[in-house]
Amino acid sequence: MNFKGVFIAIQKALPLIADNGSIVLNASWTLYGEGDVAGWASVSALHALTWS
């Protein structure tokens, strides 16, 4: 999962979504081990984007 790719895809999709439409982001914490800092950072960024 790459945050930049998801962010760009959302930007491109927004004009195409009808009023009151929604985008569902699915990010799982269980995919990454303790040493996978980049994976944790991407998931954390997606969670932050979802809540903002």
Gaussian input, Z-matrix of N, CA and C with variables (Angstrom, degrees):
# hf/3-21g

backbone

0 1
 N
 C     1     B1
 C     2     B2     1     A1
 N     3     B3     2     A2     1     D1
 C     4     B4     3     A3     2     D2
 C     5     B5     4     A4     3     D3
 N     6     B6     5     A5     4     D4
 C     7     B7     6     A6     5     D5
 C     8     B8     7     A7     6     D6
 N     9     B9     8     A8     7     D7
 C    10    B10     9     A9     8     D8
 C    11    B11    10    A10     9     D9
 N    12    B12    11    A11    10    D10
 C    13    B13    12    A12    11    D11
 C    14    B14    13    A13    12    D12
 N    15    B15    14    A14    13    D13
 C    16    B16    15    A15    14    D14
 C    17    B17    16    A16    15    D15
 N    18    B18    17    A17    16    D16
 C    19    B19    18    A18    17    D17
 C    20    B20    19    A19    18    D18
 N    21    B21    20    A20    19    D19
 C    22    B22    21    A21    20    D20
 C    23    B23    22    A22    21    D21
 N    24    B24    23    A23    22    D22
 C    25    B25    24    A24    23    D23
 C    26    B26    25    A25    24    D24
 N    27    B27    26    A26    25    D25
 C    28    B28    27    A27    26    D26
 C    29    B29    28    A28    27    D27
 N    30    B30    29    A29    28    D28
 C    31    B31    30    A30    29    D29
 C    32    B32    31    A31    30    D30
 N    33    B33    32    A32    31    D31
 C    34    B34    33    A33    32    D32
 C    35    B35    34    A34    33    D33
 N    36    B36    35    A35    34    D34
 C    37    B37    36    A36    35    D35
 C    38    B38    37    A37    36    D36
 N    39    B39    38    A38    37    D37
 C    40    B40    39    A39    38    D38
 C    41    B41    40    A40    39    D39
 N    42    B42    41    A41    40    D40
 C    43    B43    42    A42    41    D41
 C    44    B44    43    A43    42    D42
 N    45    B45    44    A44    43    D43
 C    46    B46    45    A45    44    D44
 C    47    B47    46    A46    45    D45
 N    48    B48    47    A47    46    D46
 C    49    B49    48    A48    47    D47
 C    50    B50    49    A49    48    D48
 N    51    B51    50    A50    49    D49
 C    52    B52    51    A51    50    D50
 C    53    B53    52    A52    51    D51
 N    54    B54    53    A53    52    D52
 C    55    B55    54    A54    53    D53
 C    56    B56    55    A55    54    D54
 N    57    B57    56    A56    55    D55
 C    58    B58    57    A57    56    D56
 C    59    B59    58    A58    57    D57
 N    60    B60    59    A59    58    D58
 C    61    B61    60    A60    59    D59
 C    62    B62    61    A61    60    D60
 N    63    B63    62    A62    61    D61
 C    64    B64    63    A63    62    D62
 C    65    B65    64    A64    63    D63
 N    66    B66    65    A65    64    D64
 C    67    B67    66    A66    65    D65
 C    68    B68    67    A67    66    D66
 N    69    B69    68    A68    67    D67
 C    70    B70    69    A69    68    D68
 C    71    B71    70    A70    69    D69
 N    72    B72    71    A71    70    D70
 C    73    B73    72    A72    71    D71
 C    74    B74    73    A73    72    D72
 N    75    B75    74    A74    73    D73
 C    76    B76    75    A75    74    D74
 C    77    B77    76    A76    75    D75
 N    78    B78    77    A77    76    D76
 C    79    B79    78    A78    77    D77
 C    80    B80    79    A79    78    D78
 N    81    B81    80    A80    79    D79
 C    82    B82    81    A81    80    D80
 C    83    B83    82    A82    81    D81
 N    84    B84    83    A83    82    D82
 C    85    B85    84    A84    83    D83
 C    86    B86    85    A85    84    D84
 N    87    B87    86    A86    85    D85
 C    88    B88    87    A87    86    D86
 C    89    B89    88    A88    87    D87
 N    90    B90    89    A89    88    D88
 C    91    B91    90    A90    89    D89
 C    92    B92    91    A91    90    D90
 N    93    B93    92    A92    91    D91
 C    94    B94    93    A93    92    D92
 C    95    B95    94    A94    93    D93
 N    96    B96    95    A95    94    D94
 C    97    B97    96    A96    95    D95
 C    98    B98    97    A97    96    D96
 N    99    B99    98    A98    97    D97
 C   100   B100    99    A99    98    D98
 C   101   B101   100   A100    99    D99
 N   102   B102   101   A101   100   D100
 C   103   B103   102   A102   101   D101
 C   104   B104   103   A103   102   D102
 N   105   B105   104   A104   103   D103
 C   106   B106   105   A105   104   D104
 C   107   B107   106   A106   105   D105
 N   108   B108   107   A107   106   D106
 C   109   B109   108   A108   107   D107
 C   110   B110   109   A109   108   D108
 N   111   B111   110   A110   109   D109
 C   112   B112   111   A111   110   D110
 C   113   B113   112   A112   111   D111
 N   114   B114   113   A113   112   D112
 C   115   B115   114   A114   113   D113
 C   116   B116   115   A115   114   D114
 N   117   B117   116   A116   115   D115
 C   118   B118   117   A117   116   D116
 C   119   B119   118   A118   117   D117
 N   120   B120   119   A119   118   D118
 C   121   B121   120   A120   119   D119
 C   122   B122   121   A121   120   D120
 N   123   B123   122   A122   121   D121
 C   124   B124   123   A123   122   D122
 C   125   B125   124   A124   123   D123
 N   126   B126   125   A125   124   D124
 C   127   B127   126   A126   125   D125
 C   128   B128   127   A127   126   D126
 N   129   B129   128   A128   127   D127
 C   130   B130   129   A129   128   D128
 C   131   B131   130   A130   129   D129
 N   132   B132   131   A131   130   D130
 C   133   B133   132   A132   131   D131
 C   134   B134   133   A133   132   D132
 N   135   B135   134   A134   133   D133
 C   136   B136   135   A135   134   D134
 C   137   B137   136   A136   135   D135
 N   138   B138   137   A137   136   D136
 C   139   B139   138   A138   137   D137
 C   140   B140   139   A139   138   D138
 N   141   B141   140   A140   139   D139
 C   142   B142   141   A141   140   D140
 C   143   B143   142   A142   141   D141
 N   144   B144   143   A143   142   D142
 C   145   B145   144   A144   143   D143
 C   146   B146   145   A145   144   D144
 N   147   B147   146   A146   145   D145
 C   148   B148   147   A147   146   D146
 C   149   B149   148   A148   147   D147
 N   150   B150   149   A149   148   D148
 C   151   B151   150   A150   149   D149
 C   152   B152   151   A151   150   D150
 N   153   B153   152   A152   151   D151
 C   154   B154   153   A153   152   D152
 C   155   B155   154   A154   153   D153

   B1=1.4378
   B2=1.5187
   B3=1.3066
   B4=1.4481
   B5=1.5265
   B6=1.3177
   B7=1.4629
   B8=1.5240
   B9=1.3131
   B10=1.4599
   B11=1.5299
   B12=1.3133
   B13=1.4658
   B14=1.5225
   B15=1.3159
   B16=1.4669
   B17=1.5240
   B18=1.3184
   B19=1.4607
   B20=1.5255
   B21=1.3246
   B22=1.4661
   B23=1.5323
   B24=1.3191
   B25=1.4673
   B26=1.5303
   B27=1.3327
   B28=1.4688
   B29=1.5218
   B30=1.3226
   B31=1.4600
   B32=1.5262
   B33=1.3219
   B34=1.4693
   B35=1.5282
   B36=1.3260
   B37=1.4668
   B38=1.5261
   B39=1.3154
   B40=1.4700
   B41=1.5272
   B42=1.3283
   B43=1.4640
   B44=1.5360
   B45=1.3098
   B46=1.4640
   B47=1.5233
   B48=1.3133
   B49=1.4569
   B50=1.5218
   B51=1.3220
   B52=1.4640
   B53=1.5285
   B54=1.3407
   B55=1.4635
   B56=1.5242
   B57=1.3026
   B58=1.4652
   B59=1.5250
   B60=1.3346
   B61=1.4567
   B62=1.5195
   B63=1.3072
   B64=1.4588
   B65=1.5225
   B66=1.3119
   B67=1.4553
   B68=1.5215
   B69=1.3086
   B70=1.4597
   B71=1.5311
   B72=1.3217
   B73=1.4627
   B74=1.5209
   B75=1.3134
   B76=1.4535
   B77=1.5287
   B78=1.3195
   B79=1.4660
   B80=1.5230
   B81=1.3175
   B82=1.4506
   B83=1.5164
   B84=1.3226
   B85=1.4657
   B86=1.5232
   B87=1.3201
   B88=1.4643
   B89=1.5244
   B90=1.3201
   B91=1.4641
   B92=1.5219
   B93=1.3165
   B94=1.4549
   B95=1.5119
   B96=1.3175
   B97=1.4574
   B98=1.5185
   B99=1.3022
   B100=1.4663
   B101=1.5189
   B102=1.3195
   B103=1.4582
   B104=1.5107
   B105=1.3167
   B106=1.4635
   B107=1.5298
   B108=1.3314
   B109=1.4612
   B110=1.5233
   B111=1.3296
   B112=1.4633
   B113=1.5282
   B114=1.3197
   B115=1.4672
   B116=1.5147
   B117=1.3166
   B118=1.4670
   B119=1.5173
   B120=1.3303
   B121=1.4608
   B122=1.5276
   B123=1.3325
   B124=1.4658
   B125=1.5212
   B126=1.3160
   B127=1.4625
   B128=1.5291
   B129=1.3113
   B130=1.4619
   B131=1.5205
   B132=1.3253
   B133=1.4664
   B134=1.5204
   B135=1.3333
   B136=1.4652
   B137=1.5160
   B138=1.3140
   B139=1.4655
   B140=1.5246
   B141=1.3247
   B142=1.4601
   B143=1.5322
   B144=1.3292
   B145=1.4581
   B146=1.5229
   B147=1.3110
   B148=1.4552
   B149=1.5155
   B150=1.3034
   B151=1.4606
   B152=1.5139
   B153=1.3279
   B154=1.4599
   B155=1.5165
   A1=107.20
   A2=115.09
   A3=120.49
   A4=107.97
   A5=116.79
   A6=121.27
   A7=111.56
   A8=117.04
   A9=120.40
   A10=110.97
   A11=117.48
   A12=121.44
   A13=111.88
   A14=116.49
   A15=120.81
   A16=109.91
   A17=117.10
   A18=121.71
   A19=111.08
   A20=117.34
   A21=121.38
   A22=110.47
   A23=117.51
   A24=120.64
   A25=111.15
   A26=116.80
   A27=120.54
   A28=110.13
   A29=117.75
   A30=121.03
   A31=111.30
   A32=117.33
   A33=121.18
   A34=111.76
   A35=117.14
   A36=121.11
   A37=113.09
   A38=117.96
   A39=121.06
   A40=114.13
   A41=120.02
   A42=118.78
   A43=113.50
   A44=116.95
   A45=121.27
   A46=113.76
   A47=116.84
   A48=120.89
   A49=109.80
   A50=115.84
   A51=121.82
   A52=110.37
   A53=115.47
   A54=120.18
   A55=109.71
   A56=115.74
   A57=123.52
   A58=113.08
   A59=117.52
   A60=121.09
   A61=110.00
   A62=117.06
   A63=120.25
   A64=110.88
   A65=114.66
   A66=122.87
   A67=106.69
   A68=116.89
   A69=121.39
   A70=108.07
   A71=115.51
   A72=121.17
   A73=108.27
   A74=116.11
   A75=121.01
   A76=108.60
   A77=115.89
   A78=120.80
   A79=108.13
   A80=116.38
   A81=120.64
   A82=111.31
   A83=115.41
   A84=121.23
   A85=111.26
   A86=117.64
   A87=120.72
   A88=113.77
   A89=117.80
   A90=120.31
   A91=113.49
   A92=117.62
   A93=120.68
   A94=112.13
   A95=114.38
   A96=120.41
   A97=111.06
   A98=115.17
   A99=120.28
   A100=112.99
   A101=118.22
   A102=120.95
   A103=114.78
   A104=118.54
   A105=121.65
   A106=110.59
   A107=115.40
   A108=121.50
   A109=111.03
   A110=117.78
   A111=120.98
   A112=110.81
   A113=116.90
   A114=120.52
   A115=111.58
   A116=116.15
   A117=120.36
   A118=111.04
   A119=116.72
   A120=120.88
   A121=110.79
   A122=117.17
   A123=120.47
   A124=111.61
   A125=116.77
   A126=120.63
   A127=110.16
   A128=117.02
   A129=120.74
   A130=111.35
   A131=116.45
   A132=120.67
   A133=111.22
   A134=117.27
   A135=120.09
   A136=111.92
   A137=116.38
   A138=119.76
   A139=110.26
   A140=117.27
   A141=120.70
   A142=110.70
   A143=117.61
   A144=121.27
   A145=110.91
   A146=116.84
   A147=121.66
   A148=111.27
   A149=117.65
   A150=121.57
   A151=113.49
   A152=118.08
   A153=118.96
   A154=112.00
   D1=136.54
   D2=-179.96
   D3=-127.62
   D4=121.83
   D5=-176.83
   D6=-60.00
   D7=-42.05
   D8=-177.47
   D9=-60.90
   D10=-42.61
   D11=179.07
   D12=-63.43
   D13=-42.81
   D14=179.02
   D15=-65.90
   D16=-43.02
   D17=-179.39
   D18=-61.25
   D19=-45.15
   D20=179.09
   D21=-65.47
   D22=-41.19
   D23=178.51
   D24=-61.49
   D25=-39.98
   D26=178.04
   D27=-64.80
   D28=-43.61
   D29=179.11
   D30=-59.37
   D31=-40.21
   D32=-179.74
   D33=-73.12
   D34=-31.70
   D35=-176.90
   D36=-80.18
   D37=-27.97
   D38=-175.15
   D39=-53.58
   D40=-44.67
   D41=179.93
   D42=-65.84
   D43=-20.27
   D44=-176.98
   D45=-90.03
   D46=-10.03
   D47=-175.83
   D48=-88.05
   D49=134.60
   D50=179.81
   D51=-67.85
   D52=163.11
   D53=175.17
   D54=-55.69
   D55=141.40
   D56=-177.46
   D57=64.36
   D58=15.14
   D59=175.45
   D60=-77.15
   D61=174.74
   D62=-178.73
   D63=-146.35
   D64=159.33
   D65=174.29
   D66=-119.07
   D67=131.82
   D68=179.76
   D69=-106.50
   D70=122.15
   D71=175.71
   D72=-104.60
   D73=131.50
   D74=-178.84
   D75=-119.62
   D76=108.44
   D77=179.44
   D78=-130.29
   D79=131.42
   D80=-176.32
   D81=-112.62
   D82=134.19
   D83=176.28
   D84=-73.52
   D85=-22.91
   D86=-172.23
   D87=-77.96
   D88=-7.00
   D89=-178.50
   D90=-75.17
   D91=-19.99
   D92=-169.49
   D93=-115.30
   D94=140.48
   D95=177.14
   D96=-84.31
   D97=-177.18
   D98=-177.03
   D99=-64.81
   D100=-30.50
   D101=-175.56
   D102=-91.88
   D103=-2.21
   D104=-175.91
   D105=-91.31
   D106=78.47
   D107=-176.20
   D108=-65.58
   D109=-39.79
   D110=-178.85
   D111=-63.92
   D112=-39.72
   D113=178.19
   D114=-64.93
   D115=-44.64
   D116=178.29
   D117=-62.56
   D118=-39.74
   D119=-179.56
   D120=-64.64
   D121=-41.31
   D122=179.29
   D123=-64.98
   D124=-44.67
   D125=179.29
   D126=-64.96
   D127=-41.80
   D128=178.73
   D129=-62.66
   D130=-40.55
   D131=178.48
   D132=-65.14
   D133=-39.50
   D134=177.99
   D135=-66.55
   D136=-39.38
   D137=177.16
   D138=-64.47
   D139=-40.54
   D140=178.33
   D141=-65.37
   D142=-40.07
   D143=177.39
   D144=-63.45
   D145=-39.59
   D146=-178.94
   D147=-63.77
   D148=-38.83
   D149=-175.95
   D150=-87.19
   D151=-5.49
   D152=-178.29
   D153=-96.67

